[in-house]
Amino acid sequence: MFHDTFGHIPPLMNLDFASFMHRFGEVGTAIANDGRDFQVTQLQRLYWFFVEFGFIREDGEAKLFGAGIMSSYGETSHAWALRNKLKVFNLEEVMSTPFRADVIQHEYYILDSIPELESNLNHWFERTY
Ligand SMILES: [Fe+2]
């Protein structure tokens, strides 16, 4: 409950993020309904490394963003300590990077632009279908 209320709902007030999530849902539904398990895994990784554990750059500064970070004191402290060692968000790389859901994350990605990510997701979807 705390994770959803504190981590997932507030960023939906950002129109760019809300638009991305809407499109993510459309793409995910289409792919899941088509039984494309590998592509579903790729989308899970995108969700993990951005929606749950992503940083975002704002005015040149790294900002904590993901719900998995924002709703966990331990993850927040750990992630913030690594803010100078973030990996630049790259959709292809993220989609090919496995994750573990049962541990504190050891690497985080930073995204520069949510609209750009949505555009890249659309391009990926067009290539996939
Ligand atoms: Fe979550």
Backbone and ligand atoms as CSV (ligand in chain L), in Angstrom:
chain,resi,resn,atom,element,x,y,z
A,1,MET,N,N,0.836,-1.201,0.000
A,1,MET,CA,C,0.000,0.000,0.000
A,1,MET,C,C,0.874,1.257,0.000
A,2,PHE,N,N,1.877,1.291,0.895
A,2,PHE,CA,C,2.768,2.450,0.949
A,2,PHE,C,C,3.539,2.591,-0.359
A,3,HIS,N,N,4.012,1.465,-0.879
A,3,HIS,CA,C,4.775,1.482,-2.131
A,3,HIS,C,C,3.957,2.114,-3.258
A,4,ASP,N,N,2.727,1.694,-3.398
A,4,ASP,CA,C,1.883,2.225,-4.477
A,4,ASP,C,C,1.510,3.684,-4.235
A,5,THR,N,N,1.119,3.994,-2.998
A,5,THR,CA,C,0.643,5.341,-2.695
A,5,THR,C,C,1.773,6.365,-2.753
A,6,PHE,N,N,2.919,6.001,-2.216
A,6,PHE,CA,C,4.031,6.945,-2.147
A,6,PHE,C,C,4.927,6.864,-3.383
A,7,GLY,N,N,5.023,5.670,-3.985
A,7,GLY,CA,C,5.952,5.489,-5.094
A,7,GLY,C,C,5.351,5.588,-6.478
A,8,HIS,N,N,4.164,5.011,-6.663
A,8,HIS,CA,C,3.620,4.943,-8.027
A,8,HIS,C,C,2.627,6.043,-8.379
A,9,ILE,N,N,1.857,6.494,-7.415
A,9,ILE,CA,C,0.818,7.470,-7.752
A,9,ILE,C,C,1.364,8.879,-8.012
A,10,PRO,N,N,2.251,9.415,-7.149
A,10,PRO,CA,C,2.718,10.794,-7.383
A,10,PRO,C,C,3.300,11.050,-8.778
A,11,PRO,N,N,4.162,10.167,-9.314
A,11,PRO,CA,C,4.714,10.499,-10.644
A,11,PRO,C,C,3.664,10.525,-11.747
A,12,LEU,N,N,2.505,9.916,-11.498
A,12,LEU,CA,C,1.445,9.967,-12.521
A,12,LEU,C,C,0.869,11.374,-12.679
A,13,MET,N,N,1.195,12.295,-11.778
A,13,MET,CA,C,0.769,13.687,-11.924
A,13,MET,C,C,1.595,14.400,-12.996
A,14,ASN,N,N,2.694,13.790,-13.392
A,14,ASN,CA,C,3.524,14.334,-14.477
A,14,ASN,C,C,2.950,13.838,-15.801
A,15,LEU,N,N,2.557,14.765,-16.673
A,15,LEU,CA,C,1.876,14.375,-17.911
A,15,LEU,C,C,2.745,13.510,-18.810
A,16,ASP,N,N,4.021,13.794,-18.874
A,16,ASP,CA,C,4.906,12.973,-19.710
A,16,ASP,C,C,4.946,11.534,-19.195
A,17,PHE,N,N,5.041,11.395,-17.880
A,17,PHE,CA,C,5.095,10.047,-17.311
A,17,PHE,C,C,3.747,9.342,-17.473
A,18,ALA,N,N,2.661,10.065,-17.255
A,18,ALA,CA,C,1.327,9.466,-17.426
A,18,ALA,C,C,1.133,8.992,-18.862
A,19,SER,N,N,1.584,9.798,-19.816
A,19,SER,CA,C,1.482,9.413,-21.222
A,19,SER,C,C,2.306,8.160,-21.493
A,20,PHE,N,N,3.523,8.144,-20.945
A,20,PHE,CA,C,4.378,6.963,-21.124
A,20,PHE,C,C,3.699,5.726,-20.558
A,21,MET,N,N,3.147,5.831,-19.365
A,21,MET,CA,C,2.524,4.664,-18.732
A,21,MET,C,C,1.308,4.183,-19.521
A,22,HIS,N,N,0.559,5.141,-20.064
A,22,HIS,CA,C,-0.595,4.774,-20.892
A,22,HIS,C,C,-0.127,3.967,-22.106
A,23,ARG,N,N,0.892,4.471,-22.770
A,23,ARG,CA,C,1.410,3.783,-23.950
A,23,ARG,C,C,2.028,2.441,-23.571
A,24,PHE,N,N,2.740,2.410,-22.455
A,24,PHE,CA,C,3.333,1.162,-21.969
A,24,PHE,C,C,2.240,0.110,-21.788
A,25,GLY,N,N,1.110,0.522,-21.235
A,25,GLY,CA,C,-0.004,-0.406,-21.040
A,25,GLY,C,C,-0.556,-0.923,-22.352
A,26,GLU,N,N,-0.690,-0.027,-23.342
A,26,GLU,CA,C,-1.186,-0.464,-24.651
A,26,GLU,C,C,-0.230,-1.461,-25.298
A,27,VAL,N,N,1.048,-1.119,-25.271
A,27,VAL,CA,C,2.055,-1.986,-25.887
A,27,VAL,C,C,2.124,-3.325,-25.143
A,28,GLY,N,N,2.149,-3.251,-23.833
A,28,GLY,CA,C,2.236,-4.473,-23.032
A,28,GLY,C,C,1.047,-5.388,-23.240
A,29,THR,N,N,-0.137,-4.810,-23.314
A,29,THR,CA,C,-1.341,-5.607,-23.535
A,29,THR,C,C,-1.293,-6.304,-24.889
A,30,ALA,N,N,-0.896,-5.561,-25.920
A,30,ALA,CA,C,-0.826,-6.142,-27.267
A,30,ALA,C,C,0.168,-7.301,-27.306
A,31,ILE,N,N,1.307,-7.106,-26.706
A,31,ILE,CA,C,2.351,-8.130,-26.744
A,31,ILE,C,C,1.975,-9.337,-25.890
A,32,ALA,N,N,1.438,-9.082,-24.721
A,32,ALA,CA,C,1.037,-10.193,-23.839
A,32,ALA,C,C,-0.096,-11.001,-24.467
A,33,ASN,N,N,-1.061,-10.311,-25.057
A,33,ASN,CA,C,-2.184,-11.014,-25.692
A,33,ASN,C,C,-1.750,-11.850,-26.883
A,34,ASP,N,N,-0.600,-11.482,-27.448
A,34,ASP,CA,C,-0.065,-12.213,-28.586
A,34,ASP,C,C,0.868,-13.342,-28.136
A,35,GLY,N,N,1.034,-13.486,-26.832
A,35,GLY,CA,C,1.851,-14.584,-26.318
A,35,GLY,C,C,3.330,-14.442,-26.572
A,36,ARG,N,N,3.798,-13.219,-26.703
A,36,ARG,CA,C,5.222,-12.991,-26.981
A,36,ARG,C,C,5.996,-12.868,-25.671
A,37,ASP,N,N,6.328,-14.010,-25.119
A,37,ASP,CA,C,6.928,-14.034,-23.782
A,37,ASP,C,C,8.263,-13.305,-23.703
A,38,PHE,N,N,9.086,-13.438,-24.725
A,38,PHE,CA,C,10.393,-12.771,-24.671
A,38,PHE,C,C,10.227,-11.255,-24.642
A,39,GLN,N,N,9.302,-10.742,-25.467
A,39,GLN,CA,C,9.073,-9.295,-25.493
A,39,GLN,C,C,8.429,-8.817,-24.185
A,40,VAL,N,N,7.608,-9.660,-23.580
A,40,VAL,CA,C,7.048,-9.316,-22.267
A,40,VAL,C,C,8.184,-9.166,-21.251
A,41,THR,N,N,9.160,-10.068,-21.308
A,41,THR,CA,C,10.328,-9.967,-20.427
A,41,THR,C,C,11.085,-8.666,-20.680
A,42,GLN,N,N,11.227,-8.288,-21.941
A,42,GLN,CA,C,11.903,-7.027,-22.254
A,42,GLN,C,C,11.157,-5.835,-21.640
A,43,LEU,N,N,9.838,-5.869,-21.725
A,43,LEU,CA,C,9.048,-4.781,-21.134
A,43,LEU,C,C,9.145,-4.780,-19.612
A,44,GLN,N,N,9.203,-5.974,-19.020
A,44,GLN,CA,C,9.377,-6.046,-17.561
A,44,GLN,C,C,10.674,-5.373,-17.150
A,45,ARG,N,N,11.717,-5.575,-17.935
A,45,ARG,CA,C,13.018,-4.970,-17.623
A,45,ARG,C,C,12.955,-3.448,-17.760
A,46,LEU,N,N,12.286,-2.980,-18.794
A,46,LEU,CA,C,12.099,-1.532,-18.948
A,46,LEU,C,C,11.371,-0.977,-17.726
A,47,TYR,N,N,10.305,-1.629,-17.343
A,47,TYR,CA,C,9.526,-1.190,-16.182
A,47,TYR,C,C,10.407,-1.188,-14.929
A,48,TRP,N,N,11.180,-2.245,-14.777
A,48,TRP,CA,C,12.013,-2.378,-13.580
A,48,TRP,C,C,13.030,-1.256,-13.469
A,49,PHE,N,N,13.781,-1.054,-14.545
A,49,PHE,CA,C,14.900,-0.115,-14.489
A,49,PHE,C,C,14.496,1.344,-14.638
A,50,PHE,N,N,13.249,1.594,-15.029
A,50,PHE,CA,C,12.773,2.985,-15.083
A,50,PHE,C,C,11.684,3.235,-14.048
A,51,VAL,N,N,10.544,2.586,-14.178
A,51,VAL,CA,C,9.392,2.881,-13.316
A,51,VAL,C,C,9.684,2.509,-11.862
A,52,GLU,N,N,10.407,1.433,-11.644
A,52,GLU,CA,C,10.689,1.017,-10.270
A,52,GLU,C,C,12.007,1.576,-9.729
A,53,PHE,N,N,13.065,1.568,-10.546
A,53,PHE,CA,C,14.380,1.896,-9.986
A,53,PHE,C,C,15.170,2.902,-10.816
A,54,GLY,N,N,14.474,3.708,-11.586
A,54,GLY,CA,C,15.165,4.695,-12.399
A,54,GLY,C,C,15.450,5.996,-11.674
A,55,PHE,N,N,16.478,6.664,-12.146
A,55,PHE,CA,C,16.742,8.073,-11.841
A,55,PHE,C,C,16.295,8.864,-13.060
A,56,ILE,N,N,16.098,10.148,-12.881
A,56,ILE,CA,C,15.806,11.013,-14.009
A,56,ILE,C,C,16.642,12.281,-13.859
A,57,ARG,N,N,17.080,12.820,-15.005
A,57,ARG,CA,C,17.889,14.036,-14.955
A,57,ARG,C,C,16.954,15.239,-15.120
A,58,GLU,N,N,17.096,16.183,-14.189
A,58,GLU,CA,C,16.289,17.396,-14.239
A,58,GLU,C,C,17.208,18.582,-14.003
A,59,ASP,N,N,17.207,19.517,-14.935
A,59,ASP,CA,C,18.090,20.684,-14.845
A,59,ASP,C,C,19.538,20.264,-14.601
A,60,GLY,N,N,19.928,19.176,-15.273
A,60,GLY,CA,C,21.308,18.717,-15.200
A,60,GLY,C,C,21.657,17.899,-13.974
A,61,GLU,N,N,20.709,17.740,-13.073
A,61,GLU,CA,C,20.980,16.997,-11.839
A,61,GLU,C,C,20.260,15.668,-11.812
A,62,ALA,N,N,20.898,14.669,-11.215
A,62,ALA,CA,C,20.280,13.357,-11.046
A,62,ALA,C,C,19.246,13.436,-9.934
A,63,LYS,N,N,18.042,12.933,-10.226
A,63,LYS,CA,C,16.968,12.900,-9.231
A,63,LYS,C,C,16.466,11.459,-9.109
A,64,LEU,N,N,16.233,11.065,-7.881
A,64,LEU,CA,C,15.613,9.763,-7.643
A,64,LEU,C,C,14.219,9.779,-8.247
A,65,PHE,N,N,13.792,8.663,-8.833
A,65,PHE,CA,C,12.485,8.677,-9.484
A,65,PHE,C,C,11.663,7.414,-9.221
A,66,GLY,N,N,12.233,6.259,-9.405
A,66,GLY,CA,C,11.463,5.016,-9.389
A,66,GLY,C,C,10.755,4.742,-8.069
A,67,ALA,N,N,9.603,4.091,-8.186
A,67,ALA,CA,C,8.781,3.793,-7.017
A,67,ALA,C,C,9.479,2.855,-6.048
A,68,GLY,N,N,10.282,1.948,-6.562
A,68,GLY,CA,C,11.011,1.029,-5.701
A,68,GLY,C,C,12.061,1.748,-4.870
A,69,ILE,N,N,12.562,2.852,-5.384
A,69,ILE,CA,C,13.497,3.683,-4.625
A,69,ILE,C,C,12.717,4.553,-3.647
A,70,MET,N,N,11.738,5.273,-4.176
A,70,MET,CA,C,11.064,6.297,-3.385
A,70,MET,C,C,10.272,5.741,-2.197
A,71,SER,N,N,9.918,4.477,-2.272
A,71,SER,CA,C,9.120,3.911,-1.182
A,71,SER,C,C,9.962,3.075,-0.211
A,72,SER,N,N,11.273,3.174,-0.333
A,72,SER,CA,C,12.155,2.390,0.535
A,72,SER,C,C,13.281,3.273,1.065
A,73,TYR,N,N,13.326,3.429,2.368
A,73,TYR,CA,C,14.404,4.230,2.972
A,73,TYR,C,C,15.766,3.618,2.640
A,74,GLY,N,N,15.864,2.303,2.776
A,74,GLY,CA,C,17.142,1.647,2.518
A,74,GLY,C,C,17.571,1.778,1.070
A,75,GLU,N,N,16.625,1.587,0.150
A,75,GLU,CA,C,16.967,1.692,-1.272
A,75,GLU,C,C,17.304,3.148,-1.619
A,76,THR,N,N,16.575,4.094,-1.040
A,76,THR,CA,C,16.848,5.506,-1.302
A,76,THR,C,C,18.276,5.865,-0.885
A,77,SER,N,N,18.662,5.483,0.310
A,77,SER,CA,C,20.018,5.795,0.799
A,77,SER,C,C,21.073,5.140,-0.082
A,78,HIS,N,N,20.823,3.876,-0.419
A,78,HIS,CA,C,21.780,3.132,-1.237
A,78,HIS,C,C,21.883,3.734,-2.644
A,79,ALA,N,N,20.745,3.997,-3.260
A,79,ALA,CA,C,20.743,4.540,-4.620
A,79,ALA,C,C,21.387,5.924,-4.661
A,80,TRP,N,N,21.059,6.750,-3.671
A,80,TRP,CA,C,21.596,8.112,-3.655
A,80,TRP,C,C,23.120,8.094,-3.527
A,81,ALA,N,N,23.639,7.125,-2.784
A,81,ALA,CA,C,25.087,7.010,-2.632
A,81,ALA,C,C,25.762,6.656,-3.961
A,82,LEU,N,N,25.002,6.081,-4.873
A,82,LEU,CA,C,25.554,5.696,-6.184
A,82,LEU,C,C,25.215,6.704,-7.275
A,83,ARG,N,N,24.715,7.876,-6.920
A,83,ARG,CA,C,24.213,8.833,-7.921
A,83,ARG,C,C,25.283,9.312,-8.897
A,84,ASN,N,N,26.543,9.163,-8.544
A,84,ASN,CA,C,27.610,9.556,-9.471
A,84,ASN,C,C,28.121,8.386,-10.300
A,85,LYS,N,N,27.477,7.232,-10.156
A,85,LYS,CA,C,27.888,6.040,-10.911
A,85,LYS,C,C,26.725,5.474,-11.719
A,86,LEU,N,N,25.816,6.336,-12.125
A,86,LEU,CA,C,24.622,5.865,-12.838
A,86,LEU,C,C,24.954,5.517,-14.274
A,87,LYS,N,N,24.243,4.541,-14.812
A,87,LYS,CA,C,24.388,4.189,-16.217
A,87,LYS,C,C,23.383,5.013,-17.022
A,88,VAL,N,N,23.802,5.471,-18.186
A,88,VAL,CA,C,22.901,6.225,-19.054
A,88,VAL,C,C,21.837,5.278,-19.598
A,89,PHE,N,N,20.586,5.690,-19.485
A,89,PHE,CA,C,19.479,4.827,-19.886
A,89,PHE,C,C,19.503,4.605,-21.395
A,90,ASN,N,N,19.546,3.352,-21.759
A,90,ASN,CA,C,19.528,2.963,-23.167
A,90,ASN,C,C,18.522,1.823,-23.278
A,91,LEU,N,N,17.492,2.014,-24.095
A,91,LEU,CA,C,16.389,1.051,-24.114
A,91,LEU,C,C,16.848,-0.361,-24.458
A,92,GLU,N,N,17.684,-0.499,-25.479
A,92,GLU,CA,C,18.131,-1.834,-25.879
A,92,GLU,C,C,18.931,-2.500,-24.762
A,93,GLU,N,N,19.804,-1.726,-24.125
A,93,GLU,CA,C,20.612,-2.288,-23.034
A,93,GLU,C,C,19.723,-2.693,-21.864
A,94,VAL,N,N,18.804,-1.815,-21.495
A,94,VAL,CA,C,17.917,-2.110,-20.363
A,94,VAL,C,C,17.086,-3.357,-20.651
A,95,MET,N,N,16.583,-3.449,-21.872
A,95,MET,CA,C,15.723,-4.593,-22.218
A,95,MET,C,C,16.482,-5.914,-22.249
A,96,SER,N,N,17.790,-5.850,-22.289
A,96,SER,CA,C,18.575,-7.088,-22.307
A,96,SER,C,C,19.296,-7.325,-20.981
A,97,THR,N,N,18.936,-6.554,-19.952
A,97,THR,CA,C,19.594,-6.682,-18.648
A,97,THR,C,C,18.660,-7.338,-17.637
A,98,PRO,N,N,18.987,-8.556,-17.202
A,98,PRO,CA,C,18.157,-9.214,-16.178
A,98,PRO,C,C,18.232,-8.459,-14.850
A,99,PHE,N,N,17.254,-8.688,-14.007
A,99,PHE,CA,C,17.269,-8.048,-12.688
A,99,PHE,C,C,16.848,-9.054,-11.635
A,100,ARG,N,N,17.169,-8.718,-10.398
A,100,ARG,CA,C,16.697,-9.495,-9.256
A,100,ARG,C,C,15.771,-8.614,-8.432
A,101,ALA,N,N,14.629,-9.193,-8.072
A,101,ALA,CA,C,13.625,-8.437,-7.328
A,101,ALA,C,C,13.755,-8.630,-5.823
A,102,ASP,N,N,14.696,-9.472,-5.396
A,102,ASP,CA,C,14.776,-9.810,-3.976
A,102,ASP,C,C,15.979,-9.197,-3.275
A,103,VAL,N,N,16.636,-8.247,-3.944
A,103,VAL,CA,C,17.819,-7.628,-3.342
A,103,VAL,C,C,17.805,-6.120,-3.611
A,104,ILE,N,N,18.596,-5.392,-2.821
A,104,ILE,CA,C,18.859,-3.985,-3.133
A,104,ILE,C,C,19.595,-3.971,-4.475
A,105,GLN,N,N,19.251,-3.030,-5.334
A,105,GLN,CA,C,19.847,-2.994,-6.668
A,105,GLN,C,C,21.313,-2.550,-6.583
A,106,HIS,N,N,22.131,-3.072,-7.494
A,106,HIS,CA,C,23.544,-2.684,-7.471
A,106,HIS,C,C,23.900,-1.733,-8.596
A,107,GLU,N,N,22.975,-1.528,-9.527
A,107,GLU,CA,C,23.212,-0.494,-10.529
A,107,GLU,C,C,21.884,0.123,-10.937
A,108,TYR,N,N,21.969,1.409,-11.291
A,108,TYR,CA,C,20.781,2.181,-11.636
A,108,TYR,C,C,21.042,2.930,-12.937
A,109,TYR,N,N,19.950,3.180,-13.656
A,109,TYR,CA,C,20.036,3.936,-14.908
A,109,TYR,C,C,19.425,5.318,-14.701
A,110,ILE,N,N,19.949,6.281,-15.450
A,110,ILE,CA,C,19.388,7.629,-15.415
A,110,ILE,C,C,18.851,7.991,-16.797
A,111,LEU,N,N,17.630,8.486,-16.787
A,111,LEU,CA,C,16.924,8.839,-18.024
A,111,LEU,C,C,16.928,10.349,-18.191
A,112,ASP,N,N,17.153,10.800,-19.428
A,112,ASP,CA,C,17.159,12.244,-19.697
A,112,ASP,C,C,15.786,12.766,-20.091
A,113,SER,N,N,14.980,11.947,-20.760
A,113,SER,CA,C,13.723,12.458,-21.311
A,113,SER,C,C,12.665,11.358,-21.370
A,114,ILE,N,N,11.560,11.576,-20.686
A,114,ILE,CA,C,10.467,10.601,-20.737
A,114,ILE,C,C,9.818,10.578,-22.126
A,115,PRO,N,N,9.555,11.744,-22.764
A,115,PRO,CA,C,8.997,11.687,-24.133
A,115,PRO,C,C,9.904,10.934,-25.105
A,116,GLU,N,N,11.209,11.091,-24.938
A,116,GLU,CA,C,12.140,10.366,-25.808
A,116,GLU,C,C,12.026,8.868,-25.552
A,117,LEU,N,N,11.882,8.483,-24.299
A,117,LEU,CA,C,11.715,7.060,-23.988
A,117,LEU,C,C,10.421,6.525,-24.597
A,118,GLU,N,N,9.345,7.313,-24.513
A,118,GLU,CA,C,8.086,6.868,-25.114
A,118,GLU,C,C,8.238,6.706,-26.629
A,119,SER,N,N,8.945,7.632,-27.242
A,119,SER,CA,C,9.205,7.531,-28.681
A,119,SER,C,C,10.023,6.275,-28.991
A,120,ASN,N,N,11.040,6.008,-28.184
A,120,ASN,CA,C,11.859,4.812,-28.393
A,120,ASN,C,C,11.051,3.538,-28.175
A,121,LEU,N,N,10.139,3.574,-27.209
A,121,LEU,CA,C,9.266,2.427,-26.980
A,121,LEU,C,C,8.378,2.188,-28.209
A,122,ASN,N,N,7.860,3.270,-28.788
A,122,ASN,CA,C,7.036,3.125,-29.994
A,122,ASN,C,C,7.835,2.551,-31.159
A,123,HIS,N,N,9.054,3.015,-31.325
A,123,HIS,CA,C,9.908,2.473,-32.398
A,123,HIS,C,C,10.175,0.980,-32.158
A,124,TRP,N,N,10.454,0.641,-30.922
A,124,TRP,CA,C,10.692,-0.770,-30.581
A,124,TRP,C,C,9.445,-1.594,-30.899
A,125,PHE,N,N,8.287,-1.078,-30.539
A,125,PHE,CA,C,7.036,-1.787,-30.773
A,125,PHE,C,C,6.794,-1.984,-32.281
A,126,GLU,N,N,7.079,-0.945,-33.062
A,126,GLU,CA,C,6.914,-1.059,-34.526
A,126,GLU,C,C,7.856,-2.112,-35.094
A,127,ARG,N,N,9.083,-2.150,-34.582
A,127,ARG,CA,C,10.056,-3.151,-35.064
A,127,ARG,C,C,9.640,-4.555,-34.622
A,128,THR,N,N,9.072,-4.650,-33.437
A,128,THR,CA,C,8.710,-5.941,-32.871
A,128,THR,C,C,7.508,-6.538,-33.581
A,129,TYR,N,N,6.587,-5.665,-34.024
A,129,TYR,CA,C,5.366,-6.150,-34.670
A,129,TYR,C,C,5.466,-6.068,-36.171
L,1,LIG,FE,FE,5.954,-1.115,-7.903
